[in-house]
Amino acid sequence: YLVECSSVVIFNLYSIAYYAHPEDTAFARSKLVKAFIILSYSTNFFLIMTVPLDVFLTTYKINADGTPSAYDKNINVFIGVWWNVLSFTTISMVFIALPLMIAFYESDPNQSVFLRVKTALKINLINILLMLLITVPSFFLLN
C-alpha cells in the first residue's frame, strides 16, 4: 500500500509538471497552489486504493467462530481512522482549500502574497462560513 501511495504522489508530481501551462514553467509559479493540487489528487487516489485494503483487513484473521481476533480489531481501528482522515481531507480540499487556491492563482501576480491571500479570503468567505455552518453542527449531531 505504501509503495502504491508513493507511486501515486510521484505520478501526480510528474503530471502537474508535464501538463502545466507554458507560462507556469512546471513548478516556477504558484508552488502553493500546485502543492494543494497534488495533495487533492493524491487524496482522491488514496480513497480508491483504500477500498481493497479495507476489504482485505476486514476478512483477515477471523477466528473459527466468525469473530474477529484482537489483532484484527486494532487494524479495524486504524482503517477507521484512515477513512476519517481521507474523508475530512477531501471535504476540506473541495470546499475550502481549492476555492481559495483558485482565487489566489487568478489574482494579480504583481501583488504581495499577503494581498493575494486577503483577496482570496474575501472572495471565498461566504463559501467557507456556509460550509462550516453546515458541517460542524452536522458532525456533532450525527455522532
C-alpha positions as CSV (number, residue, x, y, z in Angstrom):
1,Y,0.0,0.0,0.0
2,L,2.8,2.4,0.8
3,V,4.5,1.7,-2.5
4,E,1.3,2.4,-4.3
5,C,0.8,5.6,-2.4
6,S,4.3,6.7,-3.2
7,S,3.9,6.0,-6.9
8,V,0.7,7.9,-6.9
9,V,2.4,11.0,-5.5
10,I,5.2,10.7,-8.0
11,F,2.8,10.3,-10.8
12,N,0.9,13.4,-9.7
13,L,4.1,15.4,-9.4
14,Y,5.0,14.3,-13.0
15,S,1.6,15.1,-14.4
16,I,1.4,18.5,-12.8
17,A,4.9,19.4,-14.1
18,Y,4.4,17.9,-17.6
19,Y,0.9,19.3,-18.2
20,A,1.5,22.8,-16.7
21,H,0.8,25.8,-18.8
22,P,4.0,27.2,-20.6
23,E,3.8,30.4,-18.5
24,D,3.9,28.3,-15.3
25,T,7.1,26.5,-16.3
26,A,6.5,23.3,-14.3
27,F,6.8,24.5,-10.7
28,A,8.1,28.0,-11.0
29,R,4.9,29.9,-10.4
30,S,2.4,29.3,-7.6
31,K,4.1,26.4,-5.8
32,L,1.5,26.6,-3.0
33,V,-1.4,26.1,-5.5
34,K,0.4,23.1,-7.1
35,A,1.1,21.6,-3.7
36,F,-2.6,21.7,-2.9
37,I,-3.5,20.2,-6.3
38,I,-1.1,17.4,-5.8
39,L,-2.5,16.8,-2.3
40,S,-6.0,16.7,-3.5
41,Y,-5.3,14.4,-6.5
42,S,-3.3,12.1,-4.2
43,T,-6.1,12.0,-1.6
44,N,-8.6,11.1,-4.2
45,F,-6.4,8.2,-5.5
46,F,-5.9,7.1,-1.9
47,L,-9.6,6.9,-1.4
48,I,-9.9,4.5,-4.3
49,M,-6.9,2.5,-3.2
50,T,-8.2,2.1,0.4
51,V,-11.3,0.1,-0.6
52,P,-9.4,-3.1,-1.4
53,L,-7.2,-2.6,1.7
54,D,-10.3,-2.2,3.8
55,V,-12.0,-5.3,2.3
56,F,-8.8,-7.4,2.9
57,L,-8.4,-6.2,6.5
58,T,-12.0,-6.9,7.4
59,T,-11.8,-10.5,6.2
60,Y,-8.3,-11.2,7.5
61,K,-7.6,-13.0,10.8
62,I,-11.2,-14.2,11.6
63,N,-11.5,-16.8,14.4
64,A,-13.1,-20.2,13.8
65,D,-16.4,-18.9,15.4
66,G,-16.5,-16.0,13.0
67,T,-15.5,-13.2,15.4
68,P,-12.5,-11.0,14.6
69,S,-9.3,-11.6,16.5
70,A,-7.8,-9.0,18.8
71,Y,-5.2,-8.2,16.2
72,D,-7.9,-7.6,13.7
73,K,-9.8,-5.2,16.0
74,N,-6.7,-3.0,16.2
75,I,-6.3,-3.0,12.4
76,N,-10.0,-2.1,12.1
77,V,-9.5,0.9,14.4
78,F,-6.6,2.0,12.2
79,I,-8.6,1.7,9.0
80,G,-11.5,3.6,10.5
81,V,-9.2,6.5,11.4
82,W,-7.6,6.4,8.0
83,W,-11.1,6.6,6.3
84,N,-11.8,9.7,8.5
85,V,-8.6,11.3,7.6
86,L,-9.2,10.8,3.9
87,S,-12.8,11.9,4.1
88,F,-12.1,15.1,6.1
89,T,-9.1,15.9,3.9
90,T,-11.3,15.5,0.7
91,I,-14.1,17.6,2.2
92,S,-11.8,20.4,3.3
93,M,-9.9,20.4,0.0
94,V,-13.1,20.6,-2.1
95,F,-15.0,23.2,-0.1
96,I,-12.3,25.3,1.5
97,A,-8.7,24.9,0.2
98,L,-9.2,24.5,-3.6
99,P,-11.6,27.5,-4.0
100,L,-9.1,29.6,-2.0
101,M,-6.2,28.4,-4.3
102,I,-8.2,29.1,-7.4
103,A,-8.8,32.7,-6.3
104,F,-5.2,33.0,-5.2
105,Y,-3.9,31.7,-8.5
106,E,-6.2,34.0,-10.6
107,S,-5.3,37.2,-8.6
108,D,-2.7,39.7,-9.7
109,P,0.8,38.2,-9.5
110,N,2.3,41.6,-9.1
111,Q,0.6,42.0,-5.7
112,S,2.3,40.8,-2.5
113,V,1.4,37.3,-1.2
114,F,-0.4,38.8,1.7
115,L,-2.7,40.9,-0.5
116,R,-3.4,37.9,-2.8
117,V,-4.3,35.7,0.2
118,K,-6.5,38.5,1.6
119,T,-8.3,38.8,-1.8
120,A,-8.8,35.1,-2.0
121,L,-10.3,35.0,1.6
122,K,-12.7,37.9,0.7
123,I,-13.9,36.1,-2.4
124,N,-14.5,32.8,-0.6
125,L,-15.6,34.0,2.9
126,I,-19.3,33.2,2.3
127,N,-18.4,29.8,1.0
128,I,-16.2,29.0,4.0
129,L,-18.7,30.3,6.5
130,L,-21.6,28.4,4.9
131,M,-19.7,25.1,4.8
132,L,-18.6,25.5,8.4
133,L,-22.1,26.3,9.4
134,I,-23.4,23.1,7.8
135,T,-20.6,20.7,8.5
136,V,-19.6,21.4,12.1
137,P,-23.1,21.1,13.7
138,S,-24.0,18.1,11.5
139,F,-20.8,16.3,12.6
140,F,-21.7,16.7,16.2
141,L,-25.4,16.0,15.7
142,L,-24.8,12.8,13.7
143,N,-22.3,11.3,16.1
